[in-house]
Amino acid sequence: MFGKSIYGCKFFWMFTAVASIAVYNFPDQSPFLVSKYNDIMGLLMLMCENSINRLPDWIQAYADPERLAFTVVSVLTLELTFWTLNGVLFVMYKYDLFRKYAVHDGLPDEEMIFEAFLDAVIGHFFIRPPLLYLAFPLFQSDGWMSGEALPSLPIFLAQVFFCLCVDDTKPISIATEYAHPIEDFISNTLSTVLGPLLLKSHSVVFWYYTCMKLAQSIEAHSGYNPPFPISVFSLLDVCDCAPAHDFHHSHNTGNFGGFFIFWDWVCGTDGRYNKFLEKKESDPAYWNVTRHSAKANKAKEA
């Protein structure tokens, strides 16, 4: 773990240095990309404006096409990411596929899965859209949704990487965002949007980053640990992995890191997990034994 953490820190500073130089030496996006992006956003704005015009006058007074377009794109990209990946994983769970990549045996009981599913439906379709609409002024800046303001590729990558670094329940994909409302706001929502807010990122950076972060979180909760290239998140040892996050949930301790697990080494929150890995190497059955023990302890406490 120590070696991986050092490698992660070196990678972080190397990437930051290269990105900083590239930001000032690479040209802006090509006119073709700017033109196509403006065409798409222009069409979307027109559709939103036509939709608003059909609403009662008292609603039109508070409605804004750009604000509605931001909400629509944000909801569509996040929902497509969430439900598509969960659909694929549902098939894998149901037919017991790719067992060699499974972190543990079995799934939570059906009642817990349904509870997580219901929580996801309510949060995604009844809470997220109005919150995004209300939060629009926090992200808005001059031209932040225009094609002319599209960042160059180095700036795009640098901002996404920074957002991942400031970011940080159950080990099944549908429960990725299952949490107490306070925890959900602080740990899930605030930590995710903080990077784009601080950097005043373009809307495209925001949409790409939130979808990538959601995809990574789903994988971390999936109970599977597929290697690269099946999973792009397994390319680097310093990225969050399903075994580490599964330990966090099953033992209710340590491994608080988000996209990069080297933060746990930096903060000293991976000690019990490292000891667990040492015991697991000497006794492969230790993983399931400790999981069952953790579940039993939780049942007694309840």
Secondary structure by P-SEA (a helix, b strand, c coil): caaaaaaaaaaaaaaaaaaaaaaaccccccaaaaaaaaaaaaaaaaaaaaaaaaccaaaaaaccaaaaaaaaaaaaaaaaaaaaaaaaaaaaaaaccccccccccccccaaaaaaaaaaaaaaacccaaaaaaaacccccccccccccccccaaaaaaaaaaaaaaccccccccccccccaaaaaaccccccaaaaaaacccaaaaaaaaaaaaaaaaaaaccccccccccccccccccccaaaaaaaaacccccccccccccccccccaaaaaaaaaaaaaccaaaaaaaaaaaaaaaaac
